[in-house]
Amino acid sequence: MRQGFLYVLCLLHPPAPLLTVILVSQIGWLCGEPLPNVHASGMADLRGSRVHYEVYGHGPPLVFLHAGIADSLMWDEQVKYFSSRYTVVRFDARGYGQSEIPNEPYVPADDLHNLLAILRIDRATVIGLSMGGTIAIDYALAYPRAVSGLVVIAGSPGWLPYSEALTKRTAAIVAAGNEHGSRQLVDGWLLDPMLVLARTRPTVAAQMRTFLSRNAEGILRAPLMRPPNIANPRLSDLHMPMLVMVGDKDDPEIVERAHSMAREIAGAKIQTIKNADHMVSLERPRVFNRHLDAFLRNVR
């Protein structure tokens, strides 16, 4: 069975009472001023857990899914860039950010499906980094008619495990966090080879320490995540426009997985971002946004 921490590697129109809507005058970012073009924010009841979401702008919908070592605030630069022309949705997976901590197994792809139903969004381009990329692939296979475009950054299908060495390395970080506390978890991820460049850039390193510290409980609850019930999932079953992105300095295994995944999917485009490792959108936001923008222009 696929274990939850692999998400960290792959590396993660209902009635109004289901929503707690906070309008522009009432919303603020946890660490600063509100971002522009905010439309709504609130807590959505997703069949057993309350999940925090934010909606910005107007236009074709984009959904951003965060990494398993961050939360939805990692997409601030993308919210600023895209919300003048798109409806931008981001939310915290269970246990992350402002969402409730899960106590039982759940399917992240179903959470996304239920949230978009609440928001009355029938079809969207789904963009996920690392764990978010895994969830994006699961969602695109489980609900293909709901996906107009798919963007996977440093991600991988959950049913294709990485090497034993990489799996053991990341599992050891989680085990240390369970045994010795969140500080061990934070330090373990910050020292991982996936974040070699990130930790040499003071701003990004500080962001990652904040994300990891704030979301330690969510990371430790990742084993509760489950894939959707899809018999024999295959990348070749993805037929929507797709962009695969990866930093050239990411773990070599993750880089190779990105290229092999793009080769397996008919029509998929591959974009390697130079001088970036795992957290591409944080490390090279302008380059990332430019490539994503170019892709989105051809999505209908």
C-alpha positions as CSV (number, residue, x, y, z in Angstrom):
1,M,0.0,0.0,0.0
2,R,1.2,3.5,-0.8
3,Q,2.3,5.1,2.4
4,G,1.5,8.7,3.3
5,F,5.0,10.0,3.5
6,L,5.5,9.2,-0.2
7,Y,3.2,12.2,-0.8
8,V,5.8,14.3,0.9
9,L,8.3,13.0,-1.5
10,C,6.1,13.4,-4.5
11,L,6.8,15.9,-2.9
12,L,1.0,16.8,-0.9
13,H,-23.0,23.4,-5.8
14,P,-23.7,22.9,-2.1
15,P,-25.6,25.3,0.2
16,A,-24.1,28.3,1.7
17,P,-24.0,27.0,5.4
18,L,-21.0,24.9,4.4
19,L,-19.0,28.0,3.9
20,T,-17.6,30.6,6.3
21,V,-16.9,33.4,3.9
22,I,-14.7,36.3,4.8
23,L,-14.8,39.2,2.5
24,V,-12.1,41.6,1.4
25,S,-12.4,44.0,4.3
26,Q,-12.0,41.1,6.8
27,I,-9.2,38.9,5.4
28,G,-5.5,39.3,6.3
29,W,-2.4,37.3,5.7
30,L,-0.9,35.6,8.7
31,C,2.5,37.4,8.3
32,G,1.6,40.7,6.6
33,E,-0.8,42.7,4.5
34,P,-3.6,41.1,2.5
35,L,-2.7,40.1,-1.0
36,P,-4.5,41.8,-3.9
37,N,-7.6,40.7,-5.7
38,V,-8.9,38.6,-2.8
39,H,-12.4,37.4,-3.5
40,A,-13.2,35.1,-0.5
41,S,-11.7,33.0,2.2
42,G,-13.0,30.6,4.7
43,M,-13.3,27.1,6.2
44,A,-15.0,24.4,4.1
45,D,-16.5,21.3,5.7
46,L,-15.1,18.4,3.6
47,R,-16.8,15.4,5.1
48,G,-15.0,15.0,8.4
49,S,-12.6,17.9,8.4
50,R,-12.6,21.7,8.0
51,V,-10.2,23.0,5.5
52,H,-9.0,26.5,5.0
53,Y,-9.2,28.0,1.5
54,E,-8.7,31.3,-0.3
55,V,-10.0,32.5,-3.7
56,Y,-8.5,35.5,-5.6
57,G,-9.3,37.3,-8.8
58,H,-11.6,36.5,-11.6
59,G,-11.2,34.5,-14.8
60,P,-10.4,30.9,-15.8
61,P,-9.8,28.9,-12.5
62,L,-6.3,27.9,-11.4
63,V,-5.9,25.7,-8.3
64,F,-2.5,25.6,-6.6
65,L,-1.6,22.6,-4.4
66,H,1.2,23.0,-1.9
67,A,4.2,20.8,-1.2
68,G,4.3,18.4,1.7
69,I,6.9,20.5,3.5
70,A,5.0,23.8,3.2
71,D,1.4,25.1,3.1
72,S,-0.7,27.2,0.8
73,L,1.2,30.4,1.6
74,M,4.0,29.2,-0.5
75,W,2.0,30.4,-3.5
76,D,2.0,34.1,-2.6
77,E,4.0,35.2,-5.6
78,Q,1.8,33.2,-7.9
79,V,-1.4,34.7,-6.3
80,K,0.1,38.2,-7.0
81,Y,1.1,37.4,-10.5
82,F,-2.0,35.4,-11.8
83,S,-5.0,36.8,-9.9
84,S,-5.4,39.8,-12.2
85,R,-6.3,37.5,-15.0
86,Y,-7.4,34.2,-13.4
87,T,-9.5,32.9,-10.5
88,V,-6.8,31.6,-8.2
89,V,-7.7,29.0,-5.6
90,R,-5.4,27.7,-2.9
91,F,-6.1,25.7,0.2
92,D,-4.3,24.0,3.1
93,A,-4.4,20.2,3.1
94,R,-5.6,18.6,6.3
95,G,-3.1,19.2,9.1
96,Y,-1.4,22.1,7.2
97,G,-1.7,25.8,7.6
98,Q,-5.1,26.7,9.1
99,S,-6.8,23.4,8.3
100,E,-7.9,21.0,10.9
101,I,-5.5,18.1,11.8
102,P,-6.8,14.7,10.5
103,N,-7.4,11.8,12.8
104,E,-8.4,9.2,10.2
105,P,-7.4,8.2,6.7
106,Y,-8.7,10.5,3.9
107,V,-8.2,11.0,0.1
108,P,-6.7,14.4,-0.7
109,A,-8.0,14.2,-4.3
110,D,-11.5,13.9,-3.0
111,D,-11.0,16.9,-0.7
112,L,-10.0,18.9,-3.8
113,H,-13.1,17.6,-5.7
114,N,-15.4,18.5,-2.8
115,L,-13.9,21.9,-2.2
116,L,-14.3,22.9,-5.9
117,A,-17.9,21.7,-5.8
118,I,-18.5,24.0,-2.8
119,L,-16.9,26.9,-4.8
120,R,-19.0,26.0,-7.8
121,I,-15.9,25.5,-10.0
122,D,-16.6,22.8,-12.5
123,R,-13.3,22.8,-14.4
124,A,-9.8,24.2,-13.6
125,T,-6.1,24.0,-14.3
126,V,-4.5,22.1,-11.4
127,I,-1.0,23.0,-10.4
128,G,0.9,21.0,-7.7
129,L,4.4,21.0,-6.4
130,S,5.9,17.8,-4.8
131,M,3.1,16.3,-2.7
132,G,0.8,18.7,-4.4
133,G,1.9,17.3,-7.8
134,T,1.0,13.8,-6.6
135,I,-2.4,14.9,-5.5
136,A,-2.8,16.8,-8.9
137,I,-2.1,13.6,-10.8
138,D,-4.5,11.6,-8.6
139,Y,-7.2,14.2,-9.1
140,A,-6.7,14.4,-12.9
141,L,-7.1,10.6,-13.1
142,A,-10.1,10.4,-10.8
143,Y,-11.9,13.4,-12.2
144,P,-10.5,14.0,-15.8
145,R,-13.4,16.0,-17.0
146,A,-12.8,18.5,-14.2
147,V,-9.2,19.3,-15.3
148,S,-8.5,21.7,-18.2
149,G,-4.8,21.6,-17.7
150,L,-2.3,19.8,-15.4
151,V,1.0,21.2,-14.1
152,V,3.3,18.9,-12.0
153,I,6.4,20.4,-10.4
154,A,9.0,18.1,-8.8
155,G,6.2,15.6,-8.4
156,S,5.5,12.0,-9.2
157,P,2.7,9.4,-9.4
158,G,2.2,8.0,-5.9
159,W,2.0,4.4,-7.3
160,L,5.6,4.6,-8.7
161,P,7.8,4.6,-5.6
162,Y,11.3,6.1,-5.6
163,S,14.4,4.1,-4.9
164,E,14.9,2.4,-1.6
165,A,17.7,4.8,-0.7
166,L,15.6,7.9,-1.3
167,T,12.6,6.4,0.5
168,K,14.7,5.4,3.5
169,R,16.2,8.9,3.7
170,T,12.9,10.7,3.8
171,A,11.3,8.1,6.1
172,A,14.2,8.6,8.5
173,I,13.4,12.3,8.7
174,V,9.8,11.6,9.6
175,A,10.8,8.9,12.1
176,A,13.2,11.3,13.8
177,G,10.4,13.9,14.0
178,N,8.0,11.3,15.6
179,E,10.6,10.2,18.1
180,H,12.3,13.5,19.0
181,G,9.9,16.3,18.1
182,S,9.3,18.9,15.4
183,R,12.8,20.4,15.7
184,Q,14.4,17.2,14.4
185,L,11.9,17.1,11.6
186,V,12.6,20.7,10.6
187,D,16.4,20.3,10.7
188,G,16.2,17.0,8.9
189,W,14.3,18.4,5.9
190,L,16.5,21.6,5.8
191,L,19.6,19.4,5.5
192,D,18.1,17.1,2.9
193,P,19.8,17.1,-0.5
194,M,16.5,18.3,-2.1
195,L,17.1,21.7,-0.5
196,V,20.8,22.2,-1.0
197,L,20.3,25.5,-3.0
198,A,17.3,26.6,-0.9
199,R,19.4,26.7,2.3
200,T,22.1,28.8,0.7
201,R,19.5,31.6,-0.1
202,P,18.7,33.3,3.2
203,T,15.2,34.4,2.2
204,V,14.2,31.0,1.0
205,A,15.9,29.2,3.9
206,A,14.0,31.4,6.3
207,Q,10.7,30.7,4.5
208,M,11.3,27.0,4.6
209,R,12.1,26.9,8.3
210,T,8.9,28.8,8.9
211,F,6.9,26.4,6.7
212,L,8.4,23.3,8.2
213,S,8.0,24.5,11.8
214,R,4.4,25.6,11.3
215,N,3.4,22.4,9.5
216,A,5.3,19.8,11.4
217,E,2.1,18.1,12.7
218,G,0.7,17.9,9.2
219,I,3.9,16.3,7.9
220,L,3.8,13.7,10.6
221,R,0.1,13.0,9.8
222,A,0.9,12.4,6.1
223,P,0.6,8.6,6.5
224,L,-3.2,9.1,6.8
225,M,-3.3,10.2,3.1
226,R,-4.7,7.7,0.7
227,P,-4.9,7.6,-3.2
228,P,-8.3,7.6,-4.9
229,N,-9.7,4.2,-5.8
230,I,-8.5,3.9,-9.4
231,A,-7.8,0.4,-10.8
232,N,-4.5,0.3,-12.6
233,P,-3.7,4.0,-12.7
234,R,-1.5,4.9,-15.7
235,L,0.1,8.2,-16.8
236,S,-0.9,7.4,-20.3
237,D,-4.5,7.9,-19.3
238,L,-3.8,11.6,-18.8
239,H,-5.0,13.4,-22.0
240,M,-5.3,17.0,-20.9
241,P,-2.6,19.6,-21.7
242,M,0.2,19.0,-19.3
243,L,3.4,20.8,-18.2
244,V,6.1,19.0,-16.1
245,M,8.6,21.3,-14.3
246,V,11.6,20.5,-12.2
247,G,14.7,22.3,-10.9
248,D,17.9,21.2,-12.4
249,K,19.6,21.0,-8.9
250,D,16.8,18.9,-7.4
251,D,17.6,15.3,-6.3
252,P,18.8,13.6,-9.5
253,E,16.2,10.9,-9.0
254,I,13.4,13.5,-8.9
255,V,14.8,15.2,-12.0
256,E,14.9,11.9,-13.9
257,R,11.4,11.0,-12.8
258,A,10.1,14.4,-14.2
259,H,11.7,13.7,-17.6
260,S,10.5,10.1,-17.8
261,M,7.0,11.1,-16.7
262,A,6.9,13.7,-19.5
263,R,8.0,11.2,-22.0
264,E,5.2,8.8,-21.0
265,I,2.4,11.3,-21.4
266,A,1.4,12.2,-25.0
267,G,1.9,15.9,-25.6
268,A,3.3,16.7,-22.2
269,K,5.8,19.5,-22.1
270,I,8.9,19.5,-19.9
271,Q,10.5,22.6,-18.5
272,T,13.7,22.4,-16.4
273,I,14.4,25.5,-14.3
274,K,18.1,26.3,-14.0
275,N,19.7,27.1,-10.6
276,A,16.8,25.7,-8.6
277,D,16.2,22.6,-6.5
278,H,13.0,21.3,-5.0
279,M,11.0,24.4,-4.1
280,V,11.2,25.9,-7.6
281,S,8.4,28.4,-7.3
282,L,10.0,29.9,-4.1
283,E,13.5,29.9,-5.4
284,R,12.9,31.2,-9.0
285,P,9.4,32.8,-8.8
286,R,9.8,35.1,-11.9
287,V,11.1,32.3,-14.1
288,F,8.5,29.9,-12.8
289,N,5.7,32.3,-13.4
290,R,6.9,33.1,-16.9
291,H,6.9,29.4,-17.9
292,L,3.6,28.7,-16.3
293,D,2.0,31.8,-17.9
294,A,3.2,30.6,-21.4
295,F,1.7,27.2,-20.8
296,L,-1.7,28.6,-19.6
297,R,-2.1,30.7,-22.7
298,N,-2.7,27.4,-24.6
299,V,-5.1,25.9,-22.1
300,R,-8.8,26.1,-22.9
